[in-house]
Structure formats: C-alpha cells, structure tokens
Amino acid sequence: MNILVTGAGGFLGSAIVEELIKKGHKVRTLLRRKEAAFNLHGMQTELFICDILNSDAVMQAVKGIDVIFHAAAIYNTYPWYCLNPKELYTTNIEGTRNIMEAALREGVKKVIYTSSTAAVGKREDGAPADETVKLNLLEKRSHYEKSKAKAEEVALSYHNKGVIESRIIL
C-alpha cells in the first residue's frame, strides 16, 4: 500500500513511518524542510519536501497515495506564539484543510487524522472528558489548543465527504 505520512520528521510521525515500513508498506514522507528528516535516518522512504500550506505541492505529494496519516502540526506553547499566533493557526487549520482537500480530489481511500487531547474540553461535573466534549473555557486555552480544536473540526467535516475514516487522539 502507498502511504503518505505528514509531519514525518516529528516524534509521532517518525514512529508511524517506522511501523509502516516494518509492515511492508511503501511510505512517502512529507516534510517542511529536509533537515527535519533526521528522525528518519536509515528508513527507506520517499522524501517529499513541501509546506502543507502550499496546496499545489500537497496535491503532488498525494498523487498515487492510498492512505494518509496526517500528523503534521505546529506544536508550540511558547509565550512568543501568544504574541503572534498566526503561523500556528494557519498551519494547523489551513494545512489540515489542504491535506483533506487533496485527499478528496485524488481519491485517497483513507485519512487517519492525528488530533490532540488539547482539543478536548472539560466537563462541568469534573468527570473525565473524551473527544465528544468540545473545547470550552476558551479564555483559559492556549493558541495551540484552540488551533487543534479548529483543525479537528476541519478534518471531521471531511468525514461526511468520505475522506476521513478515523482519528487518533494522543
């Protein structure tokens, strides 16, 4: 099976790549910069360098792909992102939209979207929450949490279009 892993240079993405290769899949890795490939050292993958905000490049990356593991995101809670969070929102939300749209247009069979516990809300009764609880208490949430919640909404909107099969909450 031909599989694309976005965010393949990250901790989670590189672990996904490693497992897929062990299972005999042909893996294309999507990275924003070639330097991000250090976690993939020694793994037999096809490197595809592009920013997920470049919809034309994303369309090229998705060509011939059966399944996408979308793990790319900016994970950053540093205070300076609070001063200028535009890149975080744009990458996490519009980048997700570009991946989903390319998957829809190219007829990808399945997309596995990687969300985050940061996108889960808190229950008023104090009971443990799950992915059915929408992000709340927004005035207390970081830009990362807000961006991941919105990106998840984008990804899930493609479920009704037949693109996204399931999601992984980490």
N, CA, C and O atoms as a DFTB+ gen file, in Angstrom:
680 C
 N C O
     1  1       0.847      -1.170       0.000
     2  2       0.000       0.000       0.000
     3  2       0.897       1.239       0.000
     4  3       1.927       1.253       0.674
     5  1       0.523       2.263      -0.736
     6  2       1.255       3.530      -0.790
     7  2       0.692       4.474       0.266
     8  3      -0.486       4.830       0.230
     9  1       1.535       4.868       1.193
    10  2       1.080       5.667       2.330
    11  2       1.898       6.947       2.429
    12  3       3.119       6.934       2.278
    13  1       1.208       8.045       2.685
    14  2       1.837       9.341       2.924
    15  2       1.730       9.654       4.411
    16  3       0.656       9.529       5.000
    17  1       2.840      10.059       5.014
    18  2       2.836      10.494       6.407
    19  2       3.268      11.943       6.438
    20  3       4.398      12.267       6.071
    21  1       2.373      12.821       6.877
    22  2       2.727      14.232       7.040
    23  2       3.330      14.404       8.433
    24  3       2.996      13.665       9.359
    25  1       4.206      15.370       8.568
    26  2       4.858      15.559       9.859
    27  2       5.764      14.391      10.201
    28  3       5.978      14.084      11.374
    29  1       6.294      13.744       9.181
    30  2       7.055      12.515       9.354
    31  2       8.365      12.704      10.098
    32  3       8.929      11.731      10.600
    33  1       8.857      13.913      10.182
    34  2      10.107      14.154      10.884
    35  2       9.936      14.323      12.376
    36  3      10.918      14.337      13.119
    37  1       8.706      14.452      12.820
    38  2       8.449      14.638      14.246
    39  2       8.481      13.335      15.019
    40  3       8.635      12.257      14.445
    41  1       8.333      13.448      16.322
    42  2       8.368      12.284      17.201
    43  2       7.309      11.262      16.809
    44  3       7.625      10.093      16.587
    45  1       6.071      11.691      16.725
    46  2       4.978      10.780      16.386
    47  2       5.063      10.331      14.927
    48  3       4.946       9.142      14.632
    49  1       5.265      11.276      14.024
    50  2       5.324      10.943      12.599
    51  2       6.395       9.931      12.271
    52  3       6.159       9.010      11.489
    53  1       7.573      10.086      12.856
    54  2       8.654       9.144      12.565
    55  2       8.349       7.760      13.130
    56  3       8.749       6.756      12.540
    57  1       7.652       7.688      14.253
    58  2       7.255       6.388      14.812
    59  2       6.226       5.713      13.910
    60  3       6.265       4.496      13.726
    61  1       5.311       6.493      13.350
    62  2       4.334       5.945      12.410
    63  2       5.052       5.391      11.186
    64  3       4.761       4.283      10.735
    65  1       5.992       6.169      10.652
    66  2       6.760       5.738       9.476
    67  2       7.474       4.426       9.763
    68  3       7.416       3.499       8.955
    69  1       8.136       4.341      10.891
    70  2       8.879       3.134      11.242
    71  2       7.972       1.904      11.269
    72  3       8.334       0.852      10.742
    73  1       6.802       2.035      11.878
    74  2       5.863       0.909      11.953
    75  2       5.337       0.522      10.573
    76  3       5.212      -0.663      10.263
    77  1       5.032       1.508       9.758
    78  2       4.508       1.224       8.417
    79  2       5.541       0.487       7.567
    80  3       5.201      -0.441       6.833
    81  1       6.785       0.897       7.670
    82  2       7.860       0.240       6.917
    83  2       8.013      -1.213       7.393
    84  3       8.177      -2.123       6.580
    85  1       7.957      -1.421       8.710
    86  2       8.050      -2.778       9.262
    87  2       6.951      -3.681       8.696
    88  3       7.153      -4.881       8.509
    89  1       5.788      -3.084       8.428
    90  2       4.657      -3.865       7.905
    91  2       4.699      -4.005       6.394
    92  3       3.795      -4.591       5.799
    93  1       5.745      -3.468       5.765
    94  2       5.943      -3.660       4.337
    95  2       5.291      -2.644       3.425
    96  3       5.190      -2.876       2.220
    97  1       4.852      -1.542       3.960
    98  2       4.227      -0.508       3.135
    99  2       5.274       0.385       2.484
   100  3       6.373       0.565       3.008
   101  1       4.917       0.933       1.347
   102  2       5.743       1.930       0.684
   103  2       5.332       3.286       1.272
   104  3       4.167       3.675       1.197
   105  1       6.293       3.991       1.850
   106  2       5.974       5.210       2.590
   107  2       6.607       6.435       1.934
   108  3       7.807       6.465       1.659
   109  1       5.786       7.421       1.697
   110  2       6.234       8.747       1.266
   111  2       6.121       9.654       2.488
   112  3       5.079       9.694       3.142
   113  1       7.178      10.369       2.789
   114  2       7.170      11.243       3.956
   115  2       7.124      12.698       3.506
   116  3       7.900      13.128       2.652
   117  1       6.211      13.430       4.090
   118  2       6.073      14.844       3.764
   119  2       6.703      15.648       4.895
   120  3       6.304      15.544       6.055
   121  1       7.693      16.449       4.528
   122  2       8.427      17.276       5.482
   123  2       8.482      18.712       4.979
   124  3       8.562      18.953       3.774
   125  1       8.437      19.656       5.898
   126  2       8.540      21.059       5.503
   127  2       9.961      21.424       5.096
   128  3      10.169      22.216       4.177
   129  1      10.941      20.837       5.791
   130  2      12.352      21.089       5.499
   131  2      13.103      19.767       5.476
   132  3      12.776      18.845       6.224
   133  1      14.105      19.680       4.621
   134  2      14.911      18.457       4.529
   135  2      15.590      18.151       5.859
   136  3      15.774      16.983       6.203
   137  1      15.965      19.184       6.611
   138  2      16.634      18.997       7.899
   139  2      15.752      18.236       8.888
   140  3      16.259      17.633       9.833
   141  1      14.445      18.260       8.676
   142  2      13.516      17.573       9.582
   143  2      13.584      16.056       9.436
   144  3      12.955      15.336      10.211
   145  1      14.330      15.566       8.466
   146  2      14.401      14.124       8.201
   147  2      15.350      13.383       9.139
   148  3      15.538      12.178       8.974
   149  1      15.951      14.054      10.109
   150  2      16.931      13.368      10.962
   151  2      16.321      12.201      11.727
   152  3      17.023      11.228      12.001
   153  1      15.039      12.262      12.082
   154  2      14.381      11.138      12.772
   155  2      14.112       9.961      11.841
   156  3      13.726       8.886      12.301
   157  1      14.308      10.150      10.555
   158  2      14.038       9.098       9.567
   159  2      15.316       8.419       9.098
   160  3      15.290       7.605       8.175
   161  1      16.427       8.752       9.729
   162  2      17.721       8.222       9.305
   163  2      17.686       6.697       9.216
   164  3      17.291       6.015      10.162
   165  1      18.098       6.187       8.082
   166  2      18.158       4.751       7.866
   167  2      16.853       4.107       7.409
   168  3      16.824       2.917       7.095
   169  1      15.782       4.882       7.370
   170  2      14.496       4.336       6.933
   171  2      14.341       4.535       5.423
   172  3      14.679       5.593       4.891
   173  1      13.834       3.521       4.749
   174  2      13.617       3.588       3.304
   175  2      12.277       4.266       3.017
   176  3      11.226       3.626       3.020
   177  1      12.338       5.567       2.770
   178  2      11.133       6.330       2.455
   179  2      11.408       7.221       1.256
   180  3      12.553       7.494       0.896
   181  1      10.332       7.657       0.662
   182  2      10.421       8.669      -0.383
   183  2      10.191      10.020       0.298
   184  3       9.106      10.284       0.814
   185  1      11.210      10.864       0.294
   186  2      11.081      12.187       0.916
   187  2      10.388      13.144      -0.035
   188  3      10.740      13.229      -1.212
   189  1       9.412      13.855       0.473
   190  2       8.725      14.876      -0.301
   191  2       8.763      16.134       0.555
   192  3       8.149      16.191       1.620
   193  1       9.486      17.135       0.083
   194  2       9.661      18.373       0.841
   195  2       8.679      19.415       0.345
   196  3       8.730      19.842      -0.808
   197  1       7.786      19.818       1.235
   198  2       6.866      20.916       0.911
   199  2       6.162      21.371       2.177
   200  3       6.102      20.646       3.170
   201  1       5.644      22.554       2.122
   202  2       4.859      23.116       3.212
   203  2       3.408      22.715       2.971
   204  3       2.915      22.835       1.849
   205  1       2.721      22.244       4.004
   206  2       1.319      21.839       3.817
   207  2       0.410      23.021       3.502
   208  3      -0.768      22.830       3.199
   209  1       0.936      24.226       3.570
   210  2       0.153      25.400       3.169
   211  2       0.190      25.622       1.663
   212  3      -0.585      26.419       1.134
   213  1       1.081      24.926       0.973
   214  2       1.187      25.039      -0.481
   215  2       0.282      23.970      -1.097
   216  3       0.694      22.821      -1.258
   217  1      -0.941      24.349      -1.437
   218  2      -1.928      23.369      -1.896
   219  2      -1.507      22.656      -3.178
   220  3      -1.815      21.476      -3.347
   221  1      -0.817      23.337      -4.077
   222  2      -0.355      22.681      -5.310
   223  2       0.679      21.598      -4.997
   224  3       0.627      20.504      -5.560
   225  1       1.609      21.902      -4.108
   226  2       2.624      20.919      -3.725
   227  2       1.994      19.751      -2.974
   228  3       2.389      18.601      -3.166
   229  1       1.028      20.039      -2.132
   230  2       0.328      18.973      -1.411
   231  2      -0.385      18.050      -2.399
   232  3      -0.378      16.833      -2.217
   233  1      -0.991      18.606      -3.427
   234  2      -1.646      17.777      -4.450
   235  2      -0.633      16.836      -5.094
   236  3      -0.945      15.673      -5.347
   237  1       0.563      17.321      -5.357
   238  2       1.611      16.474      -5.933
   239  2       2.021      15.370      -4.954
   240  3       2.236      14.225      -5.354
   241  1       2.126      15.720      -3.687
   242  2       2.530      14.743      -2.669
   243  2       1.507      13.623      -2.524
   244  3       1.867      12.491      -2.199
   245  1       0.248      13.927      -2.760
   246  2      -0.844      12.969      -2.550
   247  2      -1.062      12.058      -3.762
   248  3      -1.707      11.017      -3.640
   249  1      -0.541      12.432      -4.907
   250  2      -0.737      11.616      -6.121
   251  2      -0.224      10.189      -5.914
   252  3       0.908       9.976      -5.479
   253  1      -1.081       9.223      -6.235
   254  2      -0.706       7.817      -6.143
   255  2      -0.746       7.242      -4.737
   256  3      -0.259       6.135      -4.508
   257  1      -1.311       7.966      -3.808
   258  2      -1.348       7.545      -2.402
   259  2      -2.692       6.884      -2.092
   260  3      -3.742       7.345      -2.539
   261  1      -2.639       5.798      -1.319
   262  2      -3.849       5.091      -0.889
   263  2      -4.349       5.573       0.473
   264  3      -5.554       5.702       0.691
   265  1      -3.414       5.836       1.384
   266  2      -3.751       6.201       2.758
   267  2      -2.836       7.332       3.209
   268  3      -1.651       7.361       2.877
   269  1      -3.405       8.263       3.972
   270  2      -2.619       9.358       4.554
   271  2      -2.729       9.293       6.071
   272  3      -3.821       9.159       6.623
   273  1      -1.581       9.391       6.735
   274  2      -1.531       9.633       8.174
   275  2      -1.152      11.102       8.320
   276  3      -0.020      11.486       8.028
   277  1      -2.091      11.915       8.768
   278  2      -1.828      13.355       8.891
   279  2      -1.426      13.673      10.331
   280  3      -2.270      13.791      11.220
   281  1      -0.110      13.808      10.535
   282  2       0.422      14.116      11.858
   283  2       1.136      15.466      11.892
   284  3       1.709      15.832      12.919
   285  1       1.111      16.208      10.790
   286  2       1.800      17.495      10.738
   287  2       1.011      18.556      11.493
   288  3      -0.207      18.670      11.353
   289  1       1.722      19.313      12.281
   290  2       1.130      20.445      13.003
   291  2       2.274      21.227      13.636
   292  3       3.383      20.718      13.802
   293  1       1.984      22.441      13.974
   294  2       2.923      23.192      14.805
   295  2       2.472      22.982      16.233
   296  3       1.375      23.377      16.628
   297  1       3.338      22.358      16.989
   298  2       3.078      22.148      18.412
   299  2       3.987      23.099      19.149
   300  3       5.195      22.879      19.245
   301  1       3.413      24.136      19.658
   302  2       4.231      25.118      20.334
   303  2       3.387      25.883      21.323
   304  3       2.377      26.485      20.959
   305  1       3.792      25.861      22.549
   306  2       3.079      26.611      23.582
   307  2       3.963      27.703      24.178
   308  3       3.663      28.248      25.240
   309  1       5.058      28.014      23.481
   310  2       5.930      29.069      23.976
   311  2       5.209      30.409      23.983
   312  3       4.392      30.676      23.102
   313  1       5.502      31.254      24.967
   314  2       4.790      32.535      25.102
   315  2       4.849      33.428      23.867
   316  3       3.884      34.138      23.585
   317  1       5.962      33.412      23.118
   318  2       6.036      34.317      21.967
   319  2       5.009      33.952      20.900
   320  3       4.669      34.804      20.079
   321  1       4.499      32.710      20.879
   322  2       3.429      32.371      19.943
   323  2       2.122      33.036      20.352
   324  3       1.237      33.250      19.523
   325  1       2.009      33.358      21.617
   326  2       0.810      34.062      22.076
   327  2       0.782      35.487      21.540
   328  3      -0.287      36.072      21.370
   329  1       1.961      36.042      21.274
   330  2       2.033      37.398      20.745
   331  2       1.718      37.433      19.252
   332  3       1.127      38.396      18.763
   333  1       2.111      36.383      18.527
   334  2       1.875      36.313      17.086
   335  2       1.542      34.863      16.707
   336  3       2.393      34.153      16.172
   337  1       0.322      34.428      16.979
   338  2      -0.032      33.024      16.763
   339  2      -0.494      32.690      15.340
   340  3      -0.958      31.577      15.091
   341  1      -0.373      33.628      14.418
   342  2      -0.919      33.427      13.071
   343  2      -0.370      32.165      12.391
   344  3      -1.138      31.396      11.813
   345  1       0.955      31.945      12.454
   346  2       1.543      30.780      11.794
   347  2       0.992      29.481      12.375
   348  3       0.732      28.529      11.640
   349  1       0.817      29.446      13.683
   350  2       0.289      28.265      14.347
   351  2      -1.130      27.961      13.854
   352  3      -1.421      26.823      13.486
   353  1      -2.004      28.953      13.843
   354  2      -3.380      28.751      13.370
   355  2      -3.397      28.380      11.886
   356  3      -4.086      27.446      11.478
   357  1      -2.638      29.117      11.093
   358  2      -2.651      28.878       9.648
   359  2      -2.174      27.476       9.314
   360  3      -2.822      26.769       8.541
   361  1      -1.059      27.068       9.880
   362  2      -0.522      25.737       9.587
   363  2      -1.461      24.644      10.081
   364  3      -1.779      23.718       9.335
   365  1      -1.902      24.742      11.318
   366  2      -2.711      23.668      11.886
   367  2      -4.095      23.564      11.239
   368  3      -4.606      22.460      11.046
   369  1      -4.694      24.689      10.908
   370  2      -6.050      24.656      10.354
   371  2      -6.036      24.566       8.830
   372  3      -6.593      23.630       8.257
   373  1      -5.401      25.535       8.175
   374  2      -5.410      25.535       6.702
   375  2      -4.562      24.405       6.130
   376  3      -4.876      23.871       5.066
   377  1      -3.492      24.038       6.827
   378  2      -2.693      22.892       6.389
   379  2      -3.517      21.615       6.414
   380  3      -3.435      20.795       5.500
   381  1      -4.307      21.451       7.458
   382  2      -5.200      20.286       7.544
   383  2      -6.218      20.322       6.412
   384  3      -6.489      19.299       5.785
   385  1      -6.779      21.491       6.151
   386  2      -7.743      21.625       5.051
   387  2      -7.091      21.245       3.718
   388  3      -7.713      20.559       2.905
   389  1      -5.860      21.676       3.484
   390  2      -5.163      21.343       2.233
   391  2      -4.961      19.832       2.095
   392  3      -5.153      19.278       1.012
   393  1      -4.579      19.171       3.175
   394  2      -4.386      17.714       3.134
   395  2      -5.713      17.028       2.828
   396  3      -5.774      16.150       1.967
   397  1      -6.760      17.416       3.517
   398  2      -8.070      16.775       3.325
   399  2      -8.611      17.026       1.918
   400  3      -9.164      16.126       1.287
   401  1      -8.447      18.237       1.442
   402  2      -8.943      18.564       0.094
   403  2      -8.179      17.788      -0.970
   404  3      -8.775      17.287      -1.923
   405  1      -6.874      17.687      -0.812
   406  2      -6.072      16.914      -1.765
   407  2      -6.477      15.442      -1.720
   408  3      -6.568      14.792      -2.762
   409  1      -6.718      14.917      -0.526
   410  2      -7.158      13.522      -0.391
   411  2      -8.489      13.306      -1.093
   412  3      -8.684      12.298      -1.772
   413  1      -9.394      14.245      -0.931
   414  2     -10.706      14.152      -1.576
   415  2     -10.559      14.176      -3.098
   416  3     -11.140      13.348      -3.799
   417  1      -9.792      15.115      -3.591
   418  2      -9.616      15.261      -5.048
   419  2      -8.877      14.088      -5.687
   420  3      -9.171      13.710      -6.821
   421  1      -7.922      13.515      -4.965
   422  2      -7.115      12.432      -5.517
   423  2      -7.700      11.042      -5.241
   424  3      -7.132      10.037      -5.667
   425  1      -8.817      10.984      -4.539
   426  2      -9.457       9.700      -4.283
   427  2      -8.725       8.815      -3.293
   428  3      -8.768       7.590      -3.402
   429  1      -8.050       9.429      -2.322
   430  2      -7.362       8.668      -1.282
   431  2      -8.409       7.855      -0.516
   432  3      -9.478       8.364      -0.177
   433  1      -8.090       6.593      -0.250
   434  2      -9.056       5.684       0.375
   435  2      -9.329       6.000       1.836
   436  3     -10.450       5.825       2.313
   437  1      -8.309       6.466       2.549
   438  2      -8.467       6.682       3.979
   439  2      -7.478       7.737       4.449
   440  3      -6.333       7.778       4.000
   441  1      -7.938       8.593       5.364
   442  2      -7.059       9.538       6.040
   443  2      -7.195       9.283       7.533
   444  3      -8.302       9.239       8.070
   445  1      -6.071       9.118       8.188
   446  2      -6.063       8.988       9.640
   447  2      -5.531      10.310      10.174
   448  3      -4.361      10.643       9.988
   449  1      -6.394      11.047      10.832
   450  2      -6.059      12.371      11.333
   451  2      -5.577      12.262      12.781
   452  3      -6.214      11.607      13.606
   453  1      -4.473      12.896      13.076
   454  2      -3.932      12.909      14.430
   455  2      -4.375      14.189      15.115
   456  3      -3.957      15.286      14.745
   457  1      -5.215      14.037      16.104
   458  2      -5.666      15.177      16.877
   459  2      -4.820      15.279      18.141
   460  3      -3.666      14.852      18.152
   461  1      -5.379      15.833      19.188
   462  2      -4.642      16.025      20.426
   463  2      -5.620      16.110      21.585
   464  3      -6.757      16.554      21.425
   465  1      -5.169      15.686      22.736
   466  2      -6.006      15.884      23.919
   467  2      -6.219      17.373      24.168
   468  3      -7.147      17.761      24.878
   469  1      -5.369      18.197      23.591
   470  2      -5.519      19.646      23.726
   471  2      -6.805      20.145      23.074
   472  3      -7.259      21.249      23.373
   473  1      -7.391      19.351      22.195
   474  2      -8.624      19.751      21.505
   475  2      -9.880      19.307      22.242
   476  3     -10.993      19.530      21.767
   477  1      -9.707      18.685      23.393
   478  2     -10.836      18.166      24.170
   479  2     -11.197      19.159      25.264
   480  3     -10.323      19.738      25.908
   481  1     -12.491      19.347      25.464
   482  2     -12.970      20.252      26.502
   483  2     -13.001      19.604      27.877
   484  3     -12.620      18.446      28.050
   485  1     -13.461      20.374      28.840
   486  2     -13.590      19.882      30.212
   487  2     -15.074      19.784      30.554
   488  3     -15.869      20.642      30.169
   489  1     -15.435      18.733      31.279
   490  2     -16.819      18.551      31.718
   491  2     -17.077      19.420      32.948
   492  3     -16.214      19.573      33.812
   493  1     -18.281      19.984      33.004
   494  2     -18.652      20.819      34.145
   495  2     -18.726      20.027      35.441
   496  3     -18.467      20.564      36.519
   497  1     -19.083      18.735      35.336
   498  2     -19.218      17.913      36.540
   499  2     -17.892      17.332      37.031
   500  3     -17.857      16.621      38.035
   501  1     -16.803      17.635      36.323
   502  2     -15.493      17.157      36.729
   503  2     -15.170      15.740      36.294
   504  3     -14.059      15.265      36.524
   505  1     -16.119      15.057      35.669
   506  2     -15.875      13.693      35.182
   507  2     -14.870      13.741      34.035
   508  3     -14.723      14.771      33.377
   509  1     -14.183      12.631      33.796
   510  2     -13.230      12.605      32.680
   511  2     -13.916      12.930      31.354
   512  3     -15.031      12.477      31.091
   513  1     -13.244      13.708      30.538
   514  2     -13.787      14.089      29.240
   515  2     -13.233      13.159      28.169
   516  3     -12.224      12.483      28.369
   517  1     -13.917      13.142      27.027
   518  2     -13.433      12.414      25.863
   519  2     -13.614      13.305      24.647
   520  3     -13.974      14.475      24.771
   521  1     -13.361      12.737      23.455
   522  2     -13.395      13.550      22.239
   523  2     -14.777      14.091      21.891
   524  3     -14.900      14.901      20.972
   525  1     -15.818      13.664      22.600
   526  2     -17.158      14.203      22.334
   527  2     -17.375      15.545      23.031
   528  3     -18.353      16.236      22.744
   529  1     -16.483      15.919      23.937
   530  2     -16.619      17.186      24.660
   531  2     -15.854      18.262      23.900
   532  3     -14.627      18.232      23.810
   533  1     -16.612      19.219      23.351
   534  2     -15.982      20.297      22.579
   535  2     -15.122      21.174      23.480
   536  3     -15.389      21.327      24.672
   537  1     -14.082      21.745      22.876
   538  2     -13.190      22.634      23.609
   539  2     -14.000      23.784      24.191
   540  3     -14.769      24.434      23.483
   541  1     -13.823      24.029      25.475
   542  2     -14.535      25.101      26.157
   543  2     -13.546      25.879      27.022
   544  3     -12.339      25.648      26.950
   545  1     -14.043      26.778      27.817
   546  2     -13.193      27.631      28.660
   547  2     -12.124      28.311      27.812
   548  3     -10.950      28.351      28.180
   549  1     -12.550      28.842      26.673
   550  2     -11.611      29.355      25.676
   551  2     -10.683      30.444      26.195
   552  3      -9.549      30.558      25.733
   553  1     -11.147      31.245      27.148
   554  2     -10.291      32.313      27.675
   555  2      -9.092      31.762      28.438
   556  3      -8.122      32.482      28.673
   557  1      -9.155      30.489      28.826
   558  2      -8.058      29.854      29.554
   559  2      -7.220      28.950      28.664
   560  3      -6.267      28.338      29.146
   561  1      -7.542      28.850      27.401
   562  2      -6.872      27.920      26.490
   563  2      -5.758      28.600      25.713
   564  3      -5.822      29.794      25.419
   565  1      -4.746      27.828      25.389
   566  2      -3.630      28.344      24.596
   567  2      -4.033      28.411      23.127
   568  3      -5.037      27.833      22.712
   569  1      -3.233      29.125      22.359
   570  2      -3.484      29.183      20.922
   571  2      -3.332      27.797      20.294
   572  3      -4.038      27.464      19.343
   573  1      -2.408      26.990      20.828
   574  2      -2.258      25.628      20.312
   575  2      -3.553      24.840      20.497
   576  3      -4.035      24.212      19.555
   577  1      -4.111      24.871      21.692
   578  2      -5.348      24.138      21.963
   579  2      -6.474      24.597      21.030
   580  3      -7.196      23.782      20.457
   581  1      -6.604      25.902      20.893
   582  2      -7.663      26.441      20.026
   583  2      -7.439      26.047      18.570
   584  3      -8.384      25.695      17.864
   585  1      -6.187      26.107      18.125
   586  2      -5.909      25.770      16.723
   587  2      -6.149      24.287      16.449
   588  3      -6.651      23.935      15.381
   589  1      -5.801      23.417      17.391
   590  2      -6.022      21.984      17.189
   591  2      -7.518      21.647      17.203
   592  3      -7.962      20.772      16.460
   593  1      -8.285      22.330      18.037
   594  2      -9.735      22.101      18.061
   595  2     -10.351      22.506      16.717
   596  3     -11.206      21.801      16.182
   597  1      -9.913      23.631      16.186
   598  2     -10.445      24.081      14.894
   599  2      -9.967      23.179      13.758
   600  3     -10.729      22.892      12.835
   601  1      -8.717      22.734      13.818
   602  2      -8.206      21.818      12.797
   603  2      -8.973      20.502      12.827
   604  3      -9.260      19.925      11.779
   605  1      -9.302      20.031      14.016
   606  2     -10.083      18.802      14.141
   607  2     -11.465      18.979      13.511
   608  3     -11.963      18.074      12.842
   609  1     -12.079      20.131      13.721
   610  2     -13.379      20.405      13.088
   611  2     -13.258      20.334      11.572
   612  3     -14.126      19.771      10.904
   613  1     -12.188      20.900      11.027
   614  2     -11.962      20.838       9.578
   615  2     -11.838      19.385       9.131
   616  3     -12.493      18.963       8.178
   617  1     -10.996      18.624       9.824
   618  2     -10.789      17.217       9.449
   619  2     -12.095      16.443       9.504
   620  3     -12.419      15.693       8.583
   621  1     -12.841      16.624      10.580
   622  2     -14.094      15.883      10.726
   623  2     -15.139      16.296       9.691
   624  3     -16.010      15.500       9.342
   625  1     -15.061      17.525       9.201
   626  2     -16.010      17.951       8.161
   627  2     -15.814      17.149       6.879
   628  3     -16.736      17.027       6.073
   629  1     -14.618      16.603       6.691
   630  2     -14.351      15.780       5.514
   631  2     -14.818      14.336       5.696
   632  3     -14.876      13.575       4.730
   633  1     -15.146      13.961       6.917
   634  2     -15.680      12.622       7.159
   635  2     -16.979      12.429       6.369
   636  3     -17.191      11.378       5.764
   637  1     -17.832      13.430       6.377
   638  2     -19.099      13.354       5.636
   639  2     -18.885      13.307       4.128
   640  3     -19.772      12.892       3.382
   641  1     -17.724      13.726       3.688
   642  2     -17.400      13.677       2.265
   643  2     -16.715      12.368       1.891
   644  3     -16.360      12.153       0.732
   645  1     -16.533      11.498       2.877
   646  2     -15.947      10.190       2.636
   647  2     -14.440      10.129       2.713
   648  3     -13.847       9.125       2.318
   649  1     -13.801      11.174       3.212
   650  2     -12.337      11.192       3.224
   651  2     -11.785      10.578       4.503
   652  3     -11.035       9.603       4.455
   653  1     -12.142      11.127       5.603
   654  2     -11.508      10.695       6.845
   655  2     -12.227       9.486       7.417
   656  3     -13.447       9.487       7.575
   657  1     -11.463       8.474       7.718
   658  2     -12.009       7.215       8.225
   659  2     -12.074       7.230       9.742
   660  3     -13.084       6.847      10.333
   661  1     -11.004       7.668      10.361
   662  2     -10.958       7.658      11.825
   663  2      -9.957       8.709      12.284
   664  3      -9.282       9.341      11.471
   665  1      -9.872       8.886      13.597
   666  2      -8.901       9.812      14.136
   667  2      -8.214       9.181      15.330
   668  3      -8.749       8.277      15.971
   669  1      -7.046       9.664      15.609
   670  2      -6.261       9.155      16.716
   671  2      -6.110      10.297      17.700
   672  3      -5.638      11.373      17.334
   673  1      -6.500      10.081      18.928
   674  2      -6.334      11.089      19.968
   675  2      -5.109      10.722      20.805
   676  3      -5.022       9.617      21.341
   677  1      -4.179      11.642      20.910
   678  2      -2.967      11.387      21.699
   679  2      -2.815      12.422      22.786
   680  3      -1.854      12.374      23.554
